[in-house]
Amino acid sequence: MSFLNHLCLVSTETRLLLLEYSILVGIYLIFVPFILYWWMNARWYTMGKFERLGVYGLVFLFFPGLIILSPFINLRLKGQGEN
């Protein structure tokens, strides 16, 4: 049997619960870490100490998602350039 046939055998409440969990996992592992990467990259040199402390707290909280995205995002800081 295919996956869709098995899914039809599951009750509506269970399918709704699986959808909700999938959305929460997507937010936790993909969406928020991506926004956090973007924020760190945009504000790295201009952050105040309390903003940096908050960002470090979010890095601790969303660490699994940051690890999942890390192979795909290049966050090397911009150097002085080649002279």
All heavy atoms as an XYZ file, in Angstrom:
695
protein
N       0.834     -1.187      0.000
C       0.000      0.000      0.000
C       0.878      1.249      0.000
O       1.923      1.281      0.618
C      -0.894      0.026      1.240
C      -1.920     -1.072      1.326
S      -2.962     -0.847      2.753
C      -4.349     -0.054      2.021
N       0.386      2.250     -0.651
C       1.137      3.494     -0.706
C       0.862      4.335      0.544
O      -0.025      4.041      1.342
C       0.761      4.285     -1.959
O      -0.553      4.781     -1.823
N       1.648      5.381      0.675
C       1.526      6.270      1.840
C       0.145      6.920      1.891
O      -0.450      7.061      2.957
C       2.620      7.333      1.787
C       2.528      8.341      2.885
C       2.865      7.997      4.182
C       2.086      9.627      2.622
C       2.760      8.917      5.205
C       1.975     10.552      3.634
C       2.315     10.200      4.937
N      -0.385      7.315      0.724
C      -1.696      7.963      0.693
C      -2.806      7.013      1.111
O      -3.772      7.428      1.765
C      -1.977      8.533     -0.690
C      -1.071      9.692     -1.122
C      -1.386     10.103     -2.546
C      -1.230     10.861     -0.179
N      -2.684      5.737      0.767
C      -3.680      4.759      1.206
C      -3.648      4.595      2.716
O      -4.684      4.485      3.353
C      -3.452      3.413      0.526
C      -3.799      3.458     -0.951
O      -4.514      4.353     -1.396
N      -3.282      2.519     -1.698
N      -2.454      4.584      3.298
C      -2.339      4.493      4.751
C      -2.876      5.745      5.414
O      -3.475      5.675      6.486
C      -0.883      4.273      5.169
C      -0.384      2.899      4.876
N      -0.865      1.791      5.517
C       0.555      2.454      4.015
C      -0.244      0.715      5.070
N       0.631      1.093      4.143
N      -2.664      6.890      4.790
C      -3.128      8.152      5.356
C      -4.655      8.224      5.363
O      -5.242      8.819      6.263
C      -2.538      9.325      4.562
C      -2.652     10.699      5.185
C      -1.952     10.732      6.539
C      -2.051     11.747      4.274
N      -5.293      7.605      4.391
C      -6.763      7.598      4.357
C      -7.344      6.757      5.486
O      -8.475      6.973      5.912
C      -7.262      7.065      3.014
S      -6.961      8.191      1.655
N      -6.595      5.783      5.988
C      -7.073      4.936      7.074
C      -6.994      5.623      8.430
O      -7.629      5.185      9.377
C      -6.260      3.636      7.113
C      -6.342      2.767      5.858
C      -5.403      1.583      5.982
C      -7.766      2.310      5.616
N      -6.235      6.713      8.518
C      -6.057      7.435      9.773
C      -7.205      8.415      9.959
O      -7.695      9.012      8.997
C      -4.698      8.173      9.752
C      -4.502      8.986     11.006
C      -3.570      7.183      9.587
N      -7.606      8.604     11.211
C      -8.732      9.506     11.485
C      -8.354     10.957     11.182
O      -7.184     11.318     11.102
C      -9.169      9.378     12.942
O      -8.180      9.910     13.795
N      -9.384     11.787     11.048
C      -9.184     13.196     10.728
C      -8.437     13.909     11.844
O      -7.577     14.753     11.582
C     -10.542     13.878     10.487
O     -11.242     13.146      9.487
C     -10.372     15.309     10.052
N      -8.741     13.581     13.094
C      -8.070     14.219     14.217
C      -6.573     13.907     14.217
O      -5.747     14.770     14.488
C      -8.694     13.761     15.548
C     -10.107     14.226     15.774
C     -11.130     13.306     15.124
O     -10.766     12.167     14.767
O     -12.286     13.737     14.958
N      -6.240     12.683     13.884
C      -4.833     12.293     13.851
C      -4.111     12.992     12.712
O      -2.974     13.449     12.883
C      -4.706     10.762     13.701
O      -5.454     10.137     14.748
C      -3.264     10.327     13.780
N      -4.762     13.109     11.564
C      -4.146     13.832     10.443
C      -3.943     15.300     10.776
O      -2.912     15.885     10.446
C      -4.999     13.696      9.184
C      -4.773     12.390      8.460
C      -5.489     12.386      7.155
N      -6.802     11.775      7.433
C      -7.840     11.847      6.644
N      -7.766     12.522      5.524
N      -8.964     11.264      6.953
N      -4.912     15.901     11.448
C      -4.783     17.289     11.867
C      -3.643     17.450     12.870
O      -2.864     18.397     12.795
C      -6.102     17.783     12.465
C      -6.166     19.244     12.848
C      -5.924     20.111     11.616
C      -7.502     19.568     13.473
N      -3.519     16.500     13.788
C      -2.427     16.531     14.759
C      -1.065     16.388     14.072
O      -0.112     17.108     14.403
C      -2.609     15.418     15.791
C      -1.603     15.392     16.920
C      -1.786     16.605     17.812
C      -1.747     14.118     17.715
N      -0.976     15.489     13.091
C       0.279     15.332     12.336
C       0.613     16.600     11.558
O       1.791     16.999     11.492
C       0.176     14.148     11.376
C       0.196     12.763     12.021
C      -0.086     11.698     10.975
C       1.514     12.514     12.705
N      -0.389     17.263     10.999
C      -0.166     18.515     10.295
C       0.334     19.597     11.251
O       1.272     20.329     10.936
C      -1.448     18.969      9.601
C      -1.385     20.303      8.876
C      -0.435     20.207      7.693
C      -2.769     20.734      8.445
N      -0.276     19.695     12.426
C       0.157     20.684     13.411
C       1.594     20.440     13.866
O       2.385     21.380     13.979
C      -0.792     20.673     14.612
C      -2.161     21.217     14.297
C      -3.143     21.029     15.436
O      -2.757     20.477     16.487
O      -4.301     21.431     15.275
N       1.919     19.190     14.145
C       3.298     18.866     14.529
C       4.287     19.172     13.406
O       5.384     19.658     13.654
C       3.424     17.397     14.955
C       3.109     17.162     16.407
C       2.107     16.287     16.782
C       3.811     17.824     17.410
C       1.802     16.072     18.111
C       3.527     17.619     18.737
C       2.523     16.738     19.088
O       2.223     16.531     20.402
N       3.895     18.887     12.176
C       4.778     19.182     11.037
C       5.024     20.676     10.907
O       6.151     21.112     10.638
C       4.172     18.650      9.746
O       3.993     17.267      9.812
N       3.985     21.473     11.118
C       4.143     22.925     11.051
C       5.061     23.413     12.162
O       5.964     24.229     11.937
C       2.765     23.617     11.100
C       2.010     23.349      9.799
C       2.907     25.102     11.358
C       0.556     23.781      9.828
N       4.859     22.914     13.377
C       5.706     23.316     14.505
C       7.164     22.911     14.295
O       8.087     23.678     14.590
C       5.170     22.725     15.812
C       3.898     23.364     16.352
C       3.418     22.622     17.584
C       4.121     24.827     16.664
N       7.373     21.717     13.777
C       8.743     21.259     13.507
C       9.378     22.120     12.422
O      10.552     22.495     12.518
C       8.749     19.758     13.128
C      10.060     19.350     12.505
C       8.464     18.920     14.356
N       8.619     22.464     11.394
C       9.144     23.325     10.340
C       9.514     24.704     10.858
O      10.543     25.267     10.489
N       8.681     25.253     11.735
C       8.989     26.560     12.320
C      10.237     26.463     13.190
O      11.123     27.318     13.109
C       7.774     27.082     13.117
C       6.654     27.485     12.167
C       8.163     28.254     14.008
C       5.344     27.807     12.860
N      10.317     25.425     14.025
C      11.437     25.286     14.961
C      12.756     24.961     14.256
O      13.810     25.462     14.637
C      11.120     24.206     15.996
C      12.230     23.965     16.982
C      12.498     24.892     17.982
C      13.014     22.831     16.916
C      13.521     24.693     18.888
C      14.031     22.615     17.820
C      14.280     23.551     18.801
O      15.299     23.338     19.695
N      12.706     24.110     13.250
C      13.947     23.639     12.628
C      14.361     24.418     11.382
O      15.533     24.376     11.001
C      13.826     22.159     12.265
C      13.781     21.190     13.436
C      13.597     19.774     12.925
C      15.020     21.298     14.297
N      13.453     25.117     10.724
C      13.788     25.784      9.467
C      13.556     27.296      9.539
O      14.474     28.087      9.315
C      12.970     25.196      8.290
C      13.177     23.695      8.172
C      13.331     25.900      6.991
C      14.594     23.249      7.866
N      12.341     27.722      9.835
C      11.974     29.126      9.704
C      12.706     30.024     10.700
O      13.367     30.988     10.310
C      10.456     29.274      9.844
C       9.980     30.675      9.654
C       9.979     31.248      8.396
C       9.553     31.430     10.731
C       9.551     32.545      8.210
C       9.126     32.725     10.560
C       9.119     33.283      9.300
N      12.593     29.749     11.981
C      13.222     30.615     12.994
C      14.749     30.588     12.886
O      15.380     31.652     12.949
C      12.736     30.252     14.416
C      13.497     31.026     15.465
C      11.248     30.513     14.542
N      15.407     29.422     12.700
C      16.868     29.465     12.534
C      17.313     30.263     11.304
O      18.333     30.947     11.356
C      17.262     27.989     12.400
C      16.208     27.277     13.141
C      14.948     28.049     12.881
N      16.548     30.202     10.208
C      16.900     30.986      9.030
C      16.812     32.486      9.327
O      17.700     33.251      8.954
C      15.990     30.616      7.856
C      16.340     31.327      6.589
C      17.450     30.942      5.858
C      15.582     32.386      6.143
C      17.797     31.610      4.693
C      15.910     33.060      4.983
C      17.023     32.665      4.260
N      15.749     32.906     10.020
C      15.609     34.309     10.403
C      16.731     34.702     11.354
O      17.291     35.805     11.249
C      14.221     34.551     11.045
C      13.116     34.280     10.045
C      14.122     35.956     11.626
C      13.140     35.163      8.823
N      17.095     33.808     12.257
C      18.181     34.089     13.199
C      19.529     34.228     12.477
O      20.317     35.135     12.788
C      18.256     32.985     14.251
C      19.195     33.187     15.423
C      18.882     34.463     16.175
C      19.096     31.997     16.358
N      19.807     33.367     11.496
C      21.014     33.500     10.680
C      21.029     34.853      9.972
O      22.043     35.543      9.938
C      21.073     32.405      9.619
C      21.843     31.171      9.998
C      21.304     29.913      9.799
C      23.121     31.256     10.533
C      21.998     28.783     10.132
C      23.828     30.131     10.860
C      23.260     28.900     10.654
O      23.955     27.777     10.987
N      19.904     35.220      9.378
C      19.826     36.480      8.666
C      20.088     37.653      9.618
O      20.832     38.567      9.288
C      18.454     36.615      8.009
C      18.244     37.951      7.400
C      18.731     38.385      6.202
C      17.541     39.043      7.970
N      18.346     39.689      6.000
C      17.613     40.111      7.075
C      16.834     39.210      9.157
C      17.006     41.323      7.330
C      16.243     40.425      9.402
C      16.339     41.469      8.499
N      19.480     37.619     10.800
C      19.645     38.689     11.779
C      21.096     38.802     12.236
O      21.651     39.902     12.325
C      18.726     38.442     12.970
C      18.762     39.555     13.963
C      19.505     39.590     15.106
C      18.071     40.788     13.890
N      19.291     40.761     15.755
C      18.412     41.533     15.035
C      17.187     41.341     12.987
C      17.902     42.792     15.273
C      16.682     42.586     13.245
C      17.041     43.293     14.366
N      21.729     37.666     12.519
C      23.132     37.698     12.964
C      24.032     38.236     11.866
O      24.955     39.009     12.144
C      23.592     36.299     13.390
C      23.033     35.851     14.699
S      23.788     34.347     15.324
C      23.432     33.180     14.045
N      23.780     37.851     10.635
C      24.613     38.296      9.526
C      24.447     39.799      9.274
O      25.404     40.497      8.961
C      24.272     37.506      8.263
C      25.365     37.592      7.232
O      26.499     37.900      7.556
N      25.010     37.314      5.998
N      23.228     40.298      9.425
C      22.969     41.712      9.153
C      23.454     42.623     10.280
O      23.846     43.761     10.037
C      21.474     41.920      8.932
N      23.448     42.162     11.516
C      23.698     43.038     12.662
C      24.970     42.702     13.436
O      25.171     43.204     14.535
C      22.520     42.942     13.637
C      21.200     43.321     13.080
C      20.835     44.731     13.328
N      20.985     45.061     14.726
C      21.169     46.285     15.173
N      21.194     47.280     14.325
N      21.311     46.530     16.454
N      25.843     41.848     12.912
C      26.975     41.333     13.682
C      27.872     42.434     14.252
O      28.270     42.382     15.406
C      27.799     40.382     12.818
C      28.826     39.662     13.631
C      30.160     39.921     13.692
C      28.587     38.574     14.509
N      30.769     39.055     14.548
C      29.820     38.212     15.070
C      27.444     37.860     14.886
C      29.952     37.177     15.982
C      27.577     36.833     15.782
C      28.816     36.504     16.321
N      28.188     43.438     13.466
C      29.120     44.477     13.918
C      28.429     45.628     14.653
O      29.100     46.468     15.234
C      29.890     45.051     12.724
C      30.839     44.045     12.127
C      30.604     43.521     10.866
C      31.951     43.610     12.829
C      31.466     42.591     10.319
C      32.819     42.685     12.289
C      32.568     42.180     11.035
O      33.413     41.260     10.497
N      27.103     45.688     14.636
C      26.407     46.820     15.234
C      25.566     46.435     16.445
O      24.878     47.282     16.994
C      25.497     47.490     14.189
O      24.574     46.528     13.696
C      26.314     48.059     13.041
N      25.601     45.185     16.866
C      24.802     44.743     18.004
C      25.316     45.348     19.300
O      26.522     45.450     19.506
C      24.885     43.217     18.147
C      23.949     42.444     17.313
S      23.955     40.729     17.833
C      24.201     39.913     16.296
N      24.383     45.705     20.162
C      24.737     46.094     21.515
C      24.912     44.848     22.374
O      24.641     43.723     21.943
N      25.334     45.036     23.617
C      25.623     43.875     24.452
C      24.362     43.105     24.840
O      24.398     41.877     24.919
C      26.412     44.271     25.687
C      25.771     45.285     26.571
C      26.690     45.670     27.701
C      26.114     46.847     28.473
N      27.024     47.283     29.504
N      23.239     43.794     25.053
C      22.010     43.088     25.421
C      21.392     42.387     24.210
O      20.837     41.291     24.340
C      21.015     44.050     26.054
C      21.485     44.560     27.389
C      21.795     45.896     27.561
C      21.647     43.700     28.456
C      22.240     46.364     28.774
C      22.091     44.149     29.679
C      22.395     45.486     29.848
N      21.497     43.008     23.039
C      21.022     42.348     21.819
C      21.852     41.103     21.539
O      21.314     40.051     21.191
C      21.097     43.314     20.647
C      20.561     42.737     19.355
C      20.681     43.687     18.187
O      21.244     44.795     18.347
O      20.218     43.321     17.101
N      23.154     41.193     21.715
C      24.030     40.041     21.494
C      23.714     38.926     22.492
O      23.691     37.742     22.143
C      25.495     40.466     21.604
C      26.455     39.421     21.097
C      27.879     39.954     21.048
N      28.030     41.096     20.179
C      28.285     41.024     18.877
N      28.397     39.857     18.308
N      28.420     42.108     18.167
N      23.439     39.312     23.743
C      23.071     38.320     24.751
C      21.770     37.621     24.361
O      21.653     36.393     24.487
C      22.931     38.994     26.121
C      22.559     38.091     27.279
C      23.689     37.117     27.564
C      22.253     38.932     28.500
N      20.796     38.390     23.869
C      19.546     37.795     23.413
C      19.732     36.875     22.224
O      19.124     35.803     22.152
N      20.584     37.284     21.286
C      20.851     36.441     20.116
C      21.549     35.154     20.534
O      21.210     34.073     20.049
C      21.685     37.216     19.068
C      22.241     36.278     18.010
C      20.832     38.282     18.409
N      22.485     35.234     21.471
C      23.143     34.016     21.958
C      22.153     33.090     22.656
O      22.247     31.868     22.539
C      24.295     34.355     22.879
C      25.483     34.972     22.183
C      26.423     35.712     22.895
C      25.685     34.826     20.829
C      27.513     36.284     22.265
C      26.765     35.393     20.186
C      27.671     36.113     20.917
O      28.754     36.681     20.299
N      21.186     33.665     23.366
C      20.143     32.846     23.971
C      19.290     32.147     22.928
O      18.937     30.976     23.071
N      18.961     32.868     21.847
C      18.193     32.249     20.764
C      19.003     31.182     20.036
O      18.454     30.166     19.603
C      17.710     33.319     19.788
C      16.624     34.244     20.316
C      16.342     35.352     19.308
C      15.360     33.476     20.634
N      20.304     31.399     19.909
C      21.162     30.375     19.298
C      21.134     29.103     20.148
O      21.053     27.995     19.627
C      22.605     30.900     19.121
C      23.573     29.770     18.847
C      22.662     31.923     18.006
N      21.180     29.263     21.452
C      21.092     28.099     22.341
C      19.742     27.406     22.188
O      19.665     26.177     22.142
C      21.317     28.540     23.788
C      21.250     27.419     24.778
C      22.287     26.523     24.888
C      20.137     27.277     25.589
C      22.228     25.490     25.792
C      20.066     26.248     26.493
C      21.114     25.350     26.595
N      18.665     28.193     22.102
C      17.317     27.632     22.020
C      17.067     26.928     20.681
O      16.455     25.868     20.637
C      16.289     28.745     22.218
C      14.826     28.351     22.262
C      14.546     27.454     23.457
C      13.958     29.584     22.321
N      17.552     27.497     19.587
C      17.286     26.948     18.255
C      18.509     26.254     17.652
O      18.644     26.176     16.433
C      16.803     28.070     17.323
C      15.476     28.621     17.729
C      15.378     29.834     18.386
C      14.322     27.915     17.469
C      14.158     30.331     18.766
C      13.084     28.406     17.848
C      13.011     29.620     18.507
N      19.378     25.727     18.494
C      20.615     25.092     18.032
C      20.382     23.940     17.047
O      21.095     23.851     16.042
C      21.438     24.618     19.228
C      22.796     24.142     18.864
C      23.779     25.040     18.502
C      23.101     22.794     18.862
C      25.043     24.614     18.152
C      24.366     22.356     18.520
C      25.334     23.267     18.165
N      19.413     23.039     17.262
C      19.228     21.948     16.281
C      18.932     22.457     14.872
O      19.471     21.940     13.887
C      18.049     21.161     16.847
C      18.056     21.452     18.293
C      18.538     22.864     18.427
N      18.108     23.477     14.755
C      17.806     24.028     13.430
C      19.001     24.725     12.815
O      19.214     24.669     11.605
N      19.806     25.390     13.644
C      21.014     26.042     13.130
C      22.003     25.010     12.598
O      22.665     25.243     11.588
C      21.648     26.898     14.225
C      20.828     28.120     14.664
C      21.437     28.742     15.899
C      20.741     29.122     13.555
N      22.095     23.880     13.270
C      22.988     22.808     12.796
C      22.474     22.239     11.472
O      23.263     21.945     10.570
C      23.101     21.698     13.867
C      23.900     22.207     15.056
C      23.750     20.447     13.308
C      25.341     22.540     14.758
N      21.160     22.087     11.342
C      20.600     21.553     10.092
C      20.867     22.500      8.928
O      21.197     22.075      7.826
C      19.091     21.288     10.257
C      18.871     20.092     11.179
C      18.422     21.047      8.912
C      17.438     19.856     11.546
N      20.759     23.817      9.154
C      20.951     24.792      8.071
C      22.422     25.117      7.811
O      22.743     25.683      6.769
C      20.215     26.084      8.400
C      18.694     26.042      8.363
C      18.119     27.394      8.747
C      18.201     25.620      7.011
N      23.300     24.802      8.725
C      24.691     25.249      8.618
C      25.425     24.793      7.349
O      26.227     25.562      6.833
C      25.477     24.853      9.858
O      25.564     23.458      9.970
N      25.193     23.603      6.811
C      25.916     23.255      5.574
C      25.495     24.075      4.356
O      26.219     24.136      3.373
C      25.580     21.778      5.344
C      25.074     21.272      6.628
C      24.469     22.431      7.327
N      24.335     24.713      4.421
C      23.790     25.396      3.255
C      23.964     26.906      3.286
O      23.687     27.570      2.300
C      22.300     25.068      3.121
C      22.024     23.598      3.128
C      21.433     23.003      4.231
C      22.384     22.809      2.058
C      21.188     21.643      4.250
C      22.147     21.446      2.068
C      21.539     20.860      3.165
N      24.379     27.464      4.421
C      24.481     28.915      4.558
C      25.922     29.287      4.856
O      26.556     28.726      5.753
C      23.548     29.424      5.672
C      22.102     29.155      5.276
C      23.771     30.899      5.931
C      21.096     29.570      6.308
N      26.450     30.240      4.107
C      27.819     30.710      4.301
C      27.778     32.003      5.102
O      27.280     33.011      4.640
C      28.478     30.940      2.935
C      29.901     31.407      3.059
O      30.464     31.439      4.152
N      30.495     31.776      1.948
N      28.334     31.974      6.296
C      28.320     33.156      7.152
C      29.727     33.650      7.452
O      29.953     34.233      8.495
C      27.623     32.849      8.484
C      26.120     32.965      8.467
C      25.556     32.763      9.852
C      25.659     34.282      7.924
N      30.635     33.426      6.551
C      31.972     33.963      6.787
C      31.910     35.475      6.836
O      31.298     36.105      5.981
C      32.928     33.515      5.689
C      33.381     32.084      5.894
C      34.403     31.736      4.865
N      33.750     30.747      4.009
C      34.133     30.427      2.814
N      35.159     31.035      2.270
N      33.516     29.524      2.134
N      32.536     36.027      7.839
C      32.521     37.482      7.987
C      33.331     38.123      6.870
O      34.323     37.563      6.403
C      33.071     37.869      9.346
C      32.257     37.332     10.529
C      32.971     37.685     11.828
C      30.877     37.901     10.528
N      32.916     39.286      6.466
C      33.605     39.981      5.379
C      34.928     40.497      5.899
O      34.981     41.252      6.866
C      32.735     41.120      4.869
C      31.458     40.633      4.253
C      30.489     41.772      4.016
C      29.154     41.261      3.573
N      28.435     40.546      4.616
N      35.999     40.129      5.250
C      37.328     40.563      5.661
C      37.694     41.937      5.105
O      36.852     42.661      4.585
N      38.951     42.254      5.182
C      39.440     43.539      4.709
C      39.591     43.576      3.196
O      39.829     44.615      2.625
C      40.793     43.846      5.360
C      40.734     43.965      6.861
C      39.866     45.133      7.301
O      39.904     46.190      6.682
N      39.096     44.934      8.358
N      39.473     42.462      2.557
C      39.653     42.400      1.107
C      41.109     42.072      0.772
O      41.975     42.005      1.621
N      41.342     41.818     -0.478
C      42.692     41.498     -0.922
C      43.435     42.780     -1.262
O      42.958     43.618     -2.003
C      42.639     40.593     -2.150
C      42.046     39.233     -1.838
C      42.052     38.351     -3.058
O      42.841     38.607     -3.984
O      41.276     37.402     -3.085
N      44.604     42.910     -0.692
C      45.451     44.089     -0.964
C      46.704     43.670     -1.688
O      47.326     42.745     -1.467
C      45.812     44.813      0.331
C      44.576     45.465      0.940
O      43.642     45.824      0.229
N      44.583     45.605      2.241
